[in-house]
Amino acid sequence: MRNLFPAIAAVVLTATLAACGANPGGPRPRRAADVPATRCDHRLDTAFRAWAGAGFSGSIAITKGGRVECLAAYGTADEATGRPNTPETVFSIGSVTKAFTAAAVFALVEEGKLSLDDRAGRILPELDGAAAKATVRQLLLHTGGLNGSHAGDDYEPLGRDAALAAIGALEPAFEPGRGYLYSNAGYTLLALVVEKASGLSFRAYLASRILRLPGGRGAGGFWDGEPAVAGPRAVGRLGNGTAGHPGGFGGPYWAVEGNGGLAMTMRDLAAWTHALFTGRLLSRESAAAIGRPGHDLGGGRSETPGWVAFDESLFGEPFLTTAGGGGEVGHNTTVAWIPGQERVVAIAANRPEVSAEDLLRAVGPALLTGGPLPTPTVAPRDGADGADGGAAADVAAIVGSYELETGGSFDVSAAAGKITVSATGPDAVTALFPPGGSSALDQRGHDERVLALLAGETQEGRKERASLTAAFGPLRGVALAGTVTGGGEVRTYVTITAGTRPVLGWYSVNERGGVQAAEVPTEPPRLTFVPSGDGRYVPDDPTGAGPGVSLSLRDRNLVVSRADGTSTARRTG
């Protein structure tokens, strides 16, 4: 699976930073001995420990003026061994890599080997297609018009020449400079530009020029391949419960070069960010150019090279942020720079229950106002350890299969005092994941773009159909199977009739129909619930930002309650 979103939802980061003058977080890993806290404010330490108990597992680094204010770690780096996260634990930083690629471009501009107004085709004469017309500046700001992905998977062995050919074959969404479309392919093209202009391999140039902190110490390395990141690695946990990719892929790596692939500790990410924006890595002129608002995204946000800038209209002070996550490693990372305070916050997580961005969304507003820090929204879990036989019996009673009159179905399983509900069919998916506000219109538009893709109406769609045919047999039909919105991503599930059997998959596409993430085959969407203590079950969501639904049993039937009504499914097994 690929998650290609910029993931810039950390708009509450300034609130976090404004309240961190003393220091947050003392690590409290689960299933492992405590790691000593380091100069962390007791108020934040207490709150973060509560979030760790609700599922946050990761590392936090906060600095001001280059001085470390806090290093904190929580949870386990490896559940199989019980090894705890520590401030020295290494995490994949995903799309935060783009900030390093952008810095490499500006370093080459300083060296006189590159101009921001150079067209990609001038630097790379072998590049064909519309991508050749895009300038370096446009690629940095995602305004080059590139649409879709140049690789089918992060772990597809993709060589340099094949990557160039794939990028050159992408159909443009618009003429360069005439719009905005977030593009991983654009940053891989920038990595190819860096390689050509520097005369070194992309990795060698990053290692020698960009991944260096003041004093010469290296700031991380690559999750896969050389130069490898040093230090103990966190094992990610994917949404389906399996372990994330541990590294060790043999390459070649051009599916992610430039747009992902780097890994480091949060201490190093914070130190690198401070060095970048204070002129210790590049010139102050280059640092200012990277932080200067570029393409206007609306709502006080602007794209900058490798970052997103937020103006003072949100919290009274401008800041920059970038984030990355998803994919097959199972990590989520976010970092922010507050120029007025010379402050950096860097957070990484290796479990999906509470991501780095989830944590900041939850605690940021209270930190901004100086109010009491919120604790996780956790429903009573009587019976989770078998102490309350009645509650345990209630959980067992709801386990089974249920069917809606309109044809959809639910399968309910239980473990450790929780129940997990899988939804099959558009009606069941909508009942379990109801759209809110304008998202219903967004979902319909997304559904239409996914169907157009799989009908082969675009070049990328024809490639996708060929890939599906090769994997499953001739395609005979595609039907919508429900749409889920959450975490800034829309996933449209489809049932693909191919060969001799139906295959369930999901797609996430951008507004121009380009694939941003996909998983085929996949499991039906599912949601975990916990008892609420009044005969109902509510989502197991510590942040309280999940679907507004609850479950209950009525005459052995499953009742799904939402703000707009209820759906009743009769027990069938």
C-alpha positions in Angstrom: 0.0 0.0 0.0 1.1 3.5 -0.7 0.0 6.6 1.2 1.0 9.6 -0.8 -0.8 12.4 0.9 1.2 15.3 2.2 -0.4 14.8 5.6 -0.3 18.5 6.8 -3.0 18.3 9.4 -0.7 19.5 12.3 -2.1 23.0 12.3 -2.2 23.0 16.1 1.6 22.6 16.4 2.1 26.2 17.4 -0.1 25.6 20.4 2.1 22.7 21.4 5.3 24.7 21.0 3.9 27.8 22.8 3.4 25.7 25.9 6.7 23.8 25.9 9.0 26.4 27.4 9.7 24.0 30.2 9.9 20.6 28.5 7.4 17.7 27.9 7.2 14.0 28.1 8.8 11.2 30.2 8.8 7.9 28.5 6.6 5.2 29.8 6.7 2.2 27.4 4.2 -0.6 27.7 5.5 -4.1 28.3 8.9 -2.7 29.1 10.8 -1.0 31.9 10.5 2.7 32.3 13.0 4.9 30.4 14.2 7.8 32.5 12.6 11.1 31.7 14.8 14.0 30.6 14.1 17.5 31.7 10.4 17.3 30.9 7.6 19.4 32.4 5.5 17.4 34.8 2.2 18.7 33.3 3.0 17.5 29.8 4.7 14.4 31.1 1.5 13.4 32.9 -0.6 14.1 29.8 1.7 12.2 27.4 1.8 9.2 29.7 -2.0 9.1 29.6 -1.9 9.2 25.8 0.8 6.5 25.8 -1.6 4.4 27.9 -4.3 5.0 25.2 -2.1 3.8 22.4 0.5 6.4 21.5 3.9 4.8 20.9 6.8 6.9 19.7 9.3 9.6 20.3 9.2 13.4 20.8 12.0 16.0 20.5 11.5 19.7 21.2 14.3 22.3 20.9 14.5 26.1 21.2 17.4 28.0 19.8 19.1 24.7 19.0 19.0 23.7 22.7 17.2 20.5 23.6 14.2 21.2 25.8 12.7 17.7 25.8 13.5 14.2 24.6 10.7 11.8 25.4 9.8 8.3 24.3 6.8 6.1 24.9 5.6 2.6 24.1 7.4 -0.3 22.6 9.8 -0.2 19.6 9.3 -3.9 19.1 6.2 -5.7 20.5 7.7 -9.1 19.8 10.6 -8.5 22.3 9.2 -5.8 24.5 12.0 -3.5 23.5 11.0 0.1 24.5 11.1 3.2 22.4 13.8 5.6 23.6 15.0 9.0 22.4 17.6 7.1 20.3 15.0 5.0 18.5 15.0 5.4 14.7 11.8 6.0 12.7 11.1 6.3 9.0 10.2 9.9 8.2 8.3 9.1 5.0 7.3 12.3 3.0 9.4 14.5 5.4 12.2 13.3 3.1 10.9 15.9 0.6 12.3 18.7 2.8 15.8 17.1 2.5 15.4 16.8 -1.3 14.4 20.5 -1.5 17.5 21.4 0.6 19.7 19.5 -1.8 18.3 21.5 -4.7 19.0 24.8 -3.0 22.5 23.6 -2.1 23.2 23.0 -5.8 21.8 26.4 -6.7 24.3 27.9 -4.2 27.0 25.9 -5.9 26.0 27.4 -9.3 25.2 24.0 -10.7 21.4 24.6 -11.0 18.8 27.3 -11.4 15.3 27.2 -10.0 14.1 28.3 -13.4 15.8 25.4 -15.3 13.4 23.1 -17.0 13.7 19.4 -16.1 14.2 18.5 -19.8 17.2 20.8 -20.1 18.9 19.1 -17.2 17.8 15.6 -18.2 17.7 15.5 -22.0 16.6 11.9 -22.0 13.3 12.9 -20.2 10.3 12.8 -22.5 6.7 14.0 -22.2 5.1 16.9 -20.4 7.3 16.5 -17.3 10.2 17.8 -19.3 8.5 21.3 -19.5 8.3 21.7 -15.7 10.8 23.9 -14.0 12.7 23.0 -10.9 10.8 25.7 -9.0 7.4 24.2 -10.2 8.4 20.7 -9.1 9.4 22.0 -5.7 6.0 23.6 -5.3 3.9 20.7 -6.8 2.8 23.0 -9.6 4.5 21.1 -12.4 1.3 19.3 -13.6 2.5 15.8 -12.9 -0.4 13.5 -12.2 -0.4 10.0 -10.9 2.4 7.7 -9.7 5.5 6.6 -11.5 5.7 3.4 -9.5 3.1 0.8 -8.5 4.5 0.3 -5.0 7.2 1.7 -2.6 9.0 -1.6 -2.8 8.9 -2.1 -6.5 12.5 -2.5 -7.7 12.7 0.5 -10.0 15.9 1.6 -11.7 16.9 5.1 -12.8 16.1 4.7 -16.5 12.8 3.0 -15.8 11.8 5.8 -13.3 12.7 8.5 -16.0 10.6 6.7 -18.6 7.7 6.3 -16.2 7.7 9.9 -15.2 8.0 11.0 -18.8 5.0 8.9 -19.7 2.7 10.5 -17.0 -0.2 12.4 -18.5 -0.3 16.0 -17.3 -3.1 17.3 -15.2 -2.4 20.9 -16.4 0.3 23.0 -18.0 3.2 23.6 -15.7 2.5 26.5 -13.4 -1.3 26.5 -14.1 -2.4 24.5 -11.0 -1.4 22.5 -8.0 -1.3 18.8 -7.5 0.8 17.1 -4.8 3.2 14.7 -6.5 5.6 12.1 -5.3 6.8 11.6 -8.9 7.7 15.3 -9.0 10.1 14.9 -6.1 11.6 11.7 -7.6 12.2 13.8 -10.7 14.0 16.4 -8.4 16.2 13.6 -7.0 17.1 12.7 -10.6 17.9 16.4 -11.2 20.1 16.5 -8.1 22.0 13.4 -9.3 22.6 14.9 -12.7 23.6 18.3 -11.5 25.8 17.1 -8.7 27.7 14.4 -10.6 27.1 12.1 -7.6 24.4 9.6 -6.9 21.4 11.1 -5.2 22.2 9.2 -2.0 25.8 10.1 -2.0 25.0 13.8 -2.4 22.5 13.7 0.4 24.9 11.9 2.7 27.9 14.2 2.0 26.1 17.6 1.7 22.6 17.5 3.3 22.6 14.8 6.0 25.3 16.7 8.0 24.7 18.6 11.2 27.0 21.4 12.4 30.1 19.7 13.7 30.0 17.0 11.1 27.7 14.5 12.8 25.4 12.6 10.4 21.6 13.1 10.7 20.2 9.7 9.9 20.3 7.7 6.7 18.0 5.5 4.6 15.5 2.9 5.9 16.5 0.7 3.0 19.9 0.5 1.3 23.0 2.6 1.8 23.9 4.7 3.6 21.8 3.0 6.2 20.6 4.8 9.2 22.4 3.7 12.4 20.6 2.9 15.7 17.8 0.7 17.0 14.7 0.8 14.8 11.1 1.0 15.7 8.9 -1.7 14.3 5.8 -0.2 12.8 2.3 -1.6 13.2 -0.1 -1.4 10.3 -3.8 -0.9 10.5 -4.5 -4.5 9.9 -2.4 -5.5 12.9 0.6 -6.8 11.1 4.2 -5.6 11.5 5.5 -2.9 9.1 8.4 -3.4 6.7 11.6 -3.6 8.8 14.0 -2.5 6.0 16.4 -4.5 4.1 14.8 -4.2 0.6 17.5 -4.6 -2.0 16.5 -2.0 -4.4 16.9 -0.2 -6.8 15.0 2.5 -4.9 13.7 4.9 -7.5 10.1 4.3 -6.5 10.7 6.5 -3.4 14.0 8.3 -4.0 13.5 12.0 -3.3 9.9 11.6 -2.1 10.5 9.2 0.8 13.0 6.7 2.2 14.9 8.6 4.9 15.0 7.6 8.6 16.4 9.1 11.8 15.8 9.9 15.4 13.6 12.7 16.4 16.6 14.3 18.1 18.4 14.5 14.7 15.3 15.6 12.8 14.8 18.5 15.2 18.5 19.4 15.1 18.5 19.3 11.3 15.4 21.5 11.0 17.0 24.1 13.3 20.3 24.0 11.3 18.3 24.4 8.0 16.3 27.4 8.9 19.1 29.2 10.8 21.6 29.2 8.0 23.9 26.5 9.4 23.2 24.0 6.6 22.5 26.3 3.7 22.9 30.1 3.4 20.4 32.3 5.2 19.2 33.4 1.8 18.4 29.8 0.8 16.8 29.2 4.2 14.6 32.2 3.7 13.6 31.1 0.2 12.6 27.7 1.5 10.5 29.2 4.2 8.9 31.9 2.0 5.2 31.2 1.1 5.0 30.0 -2.5 1.9 28.6 -4.1 -1.3 29.7 -2.2 -3.3 26.8 -0.9 -6.0 28.9 0.8 -6.9 29.1 4.5 -3.7 30.8 5.4 -1.6 28.0 4.0 1.0 28.1 1.2 3.2 25.5 -0.3 7.0 26.1 0.1 9.8 23.9 -1.2 9.4 20.7 0.9 7.1 22.4 3.6 3.7 24.0 4.1 3.7 27.6 5.5 0.9 28.8 7.8 0.5 32.5 8.3 -0.3 34.3 11.5 -4.1 34.3 10.9 -4.3 30.9 12.6 -2.5 31.3 15.9 -1.0 34.8 15.8 2.4 33.6 14.6 3.6 32.0 11.3 5.1 28.5 11.2 6.1 25.8 8.8 5.3 22.1 9.0 5.6 18.9 7.1 4.6 15.3 7.8 4.8 11.8 6.4 3.3 8.4 7.1 1.3 5.5 5.9 2.8 3.1 3.4 4.3 -0.2 4.4 6.6 0.8 7.2 3.9 1.7 9.6 5.4 5.0 11.0 4.0 8.5 11.1 6.2 11.5 11.6 5.7 15.3 11.8 8.0 18.2 12.3 7.3 22.0 12.6 9.5 25.1 12.7 8.4 28.3 14.5 10.8 31.0 13.3 9.7 33.6 15.8 10.7 31.3 18.6 13.5 29.4 16.9 11.6 26.3 18.1 11.3 22.9 16.6 9.0 20.0 17.5 9.5 16.6 16.0 7.2 13.6 16.8 7.1 10.1 15.4 4.8 7.2 16.1 5.0 3.5 15.3 1.4 2.5 16.0 -1.8 3.6 14.3 -4.0 4.0 17.4 -2.7 7.5 18.2 -0.5 8.9 15.4 1.9 11.8 15.9 -0.7 14.1 14.2 -3.5 12.6 16.3 -1.7 13.5 19.4 -1.0 17.1 18.4 -4.6 17.6 17.2 -5.8 16.5 20.6 -3.6 18.4 23.0 -2.8 21.5 20.9 -5.8 23.7 21.5 -5.6 23.3 25.3 -1.9 24.1 25.2 -2.6 27.2 23.1 -5.2 28.5 25.6 -3.3 27.4 28.7 -6.2 25.2 29.8 -6.0 21.8 31.4 -4.5 19.3 29.0 -7.1 16.8 27.7 -6.8 13.2 28.5 -7.8 10.4 26.0 -11.4 9.7 25.4 -11.5 6.2 26.6 -14.8 4.4 27.4 -15.1 2.1 30.4 -13.7 -1.3 29.6 -15.2 -3.5 32.2 -14.5 -7.1 31.5 -11.4 -6.5 29.4 -9.4 -8.5 31.9 -12.2 -10.9 32.7 -12.9 -9.3 36.1 -16.4 -8.4 35.2 -18.2 -11.5 34.0 -21.3 -9.7 33.1 -19.6 -7.3 30.8 -17.6 -10.1 29.3 -20.8 -12.0 28.6 -22.3 -8.9 26.9 -19.3 -8.7 24.6 -19.6 -12.4 23.8 -23.3 -12.0 23.1 -22.8 -9.5 20.3 -20.4 -11.6 18.4 -21.9 -13.0 15.2 -23.0 -12.2 11.6 -25.8 -9.7 10.8 -27.5 -8.7 7.6 -29.3 -5.4 6.6 -32.6 -5.5 4.7 -30.8 -3.7 1.9 -28.3 -6.5 1.5 -25.1 -5.3 3.3 -23.7 -7.3 6.2 -21.6 -7.0 9.4 -19.3 -9.5 11.0 -18.6 -9.0 14.7 -15.7 -10.5 16.5 -14.3 -10.0 20.0 -10.9 -10.0 21.7 -9.6 -8.5 25.0 -12.9 -6.9 25.9 -13.3 -5.1 22.5 -15.4 -5.9 19.5 -14.4 -5.4 15.9 -17.0 -4.9 13.2 -16.3 -5.5 9.5 -18.7 -4.0 7.0 -19.5 -5.5 3.6 -21.6 -3.7 1.0 -22.1 0.1 0.4 -25.1 0.3 2.8 -23.2 -1.4 5.6 -20.1 0.7 5.1 -22.1 3.9 5.1 -23.9 2.9 8.3 -20.6 2.2 10.0 -18.7 5.1 8.6 -21.3 7.9 8.0 -20.1 10.9 6.0 -20.3 14.2 7.8 -21.0 17.7 6.5 -19.7 18.3 2.9 -17.9 14.9 2.9 -20.9 13.2 1.3 -20.4 15.3 -1.8 -16.7 14.8 -1.7 -17.3 11.0 -1.5 -19.6 11.0 -4.5 -17.0 12.8 -6.6 -14.3 10.5 -5.4 -16.4 7.5 -6.3 -16.9 8.8 -9.8 -13.2 9.4 -10.3 -12.3 5.8 -9.1 -14.9 4.3 -11.4 -13.5 6.4 -14.3 -10.0 5.2 -13.4 -11.0 1.5 -13.4 -13.0 2.0 -16.7 -9.7 2.9 -18.3 -10.6 6.4 -19.2 -7.1 7.7 -18.6 -3.6 6.4 -19.3 -3.1 5.6 -15.6 -6.5 3.8 -15.6 -5.5 1.7 -18.6 -2.2 0.8 -16.8 -4.2 -0.1 -13.7 -6.6 -2.3 -15.6 -3.6 -4.1 -17.2 -2.1 -4.7 -13.8 -5.3 -6.0 -12.4 -5.8 -8.3 -15.4 -2.3 -9.7 -15.0 -2.9 -10.4 -11.3 -6.5 -11.7 -11.3 -7.6 -12.4 -14.9 -9.8 -10.6 -17.4 -11.9 -7.8 -15.8 -15.6 -8.3 -16.2 -17.0 -5.6 -14.0 -16.4 -3.1 -11.2 -19.0 -2.2 -8.5 -18.8 0.3 -5.7 -18.5 -1.3 -2.3 -18.6 1.7 0.0 -16.5 4.8 0.8 -14.7 5.7 4.0 -13.3 9.1 4.9 -10.9 9.7 7.8 -7.5 11.1 8.6 -7.5 13.4 5.5 -7.9 10.4 3.2 -10.9 9.2 1.2 -11.0 5.5 0.3 -13.4 4.1 -2.2 -13.9 0.3 -1.9 -14.7 -1.6 -5.1 -15.6 -5.1 -5.9 -13.7 -6.1 -9.0 -15.0 -9.1 -10.9 -12.0 -10.6 -12.6 -11.2 -14.2 -13.7 -13.4 -16.5 -11.8 -13.9 -14.6 -8.5 -14.6 -11.2 -7.1 -11.8 -9.2 -5.5 -12.2 -6.4 -3.0 -9.9 -3.4 -3.2 -9.8 0.3 -2.4 -8.4 3.4 -4.1 -7.6 6.9 -3.0 -7.3 9.3 -5.9 -6.6 13.0 -6.2 -9.0 15.6 -7.7 -7.6 14.9 -11.2 -8.1 11.1 -10.8 -4.4 10.2 -10.2 -3.9 7.3 -7.8 -2.5 8.4 -4.5 -2.9 5.1 -2.6 -4.4 1.7 -3.3 -4.7 -1.8 -1.9 -5.8 -4.7 -3.9 -6.8 -7.2 -2.6 -7.9 -5.9 0.8 -10.1 -6.7 3.7 -13.5 -5.1 4.3 -13.3 -1.9 6.3 -13.6 -2.5 10.0 -14.0 -0.5 13.2 -13.2 -1.5 16.8 -15.6 -0.7 19.6 -15.5 -0.8 23.4 -18.4 -1.1 25.9 -19.6 2.3 27.1 -21.2 1.0 30.3 -24.8 1.5 29.3 -25.4 -1.4 27.0 -23.9 0.4 24.0 -20.5 0.2 22.3 -18.6 3.2 21.1 -15.6 3.5 18.8 -12.2 2.7 20.4 -10.9 6.1 19.5 -8.9 8.0 22.2 -9.0 11.3 20.2 -12.8 11.3 19.9 -12.4 12.2 16.2 -13.7 9.0 14.8 -17.1 8.1 13.3 -20.1 9.3 15.4 -21.7 5.9 15.7 -22.6 3.5 18.5 -23.8 -0.1 18.6 -26.3 -2.0 20.7 -28.2 -5.3 20.7 -32.0 -5.3 20.4 -33.8 -8.6 20.3 -30.5 -10.2 19.2 -30.3 -7.8 16.3 -27.5 -5.3 15.8 -28.5 -1.7 15.9 -26.1 0.9 14.5 -27.0 4.4 15.7 -25.8 7.6 14.1 -26.8 11.3 14.3 -29.1 10.9 11.3 -30.9 7.7 12.4 -30.3 4.0 12.9 -29.8 0.9 10.9 -30.9 -2.5 12.2 -29.3 -5.7 11.0 -30.8 -9.1 11.8 -28.6 -11.9 13.1 -27.8 -14.6 10.6 -25.1 -16.5 12.5 
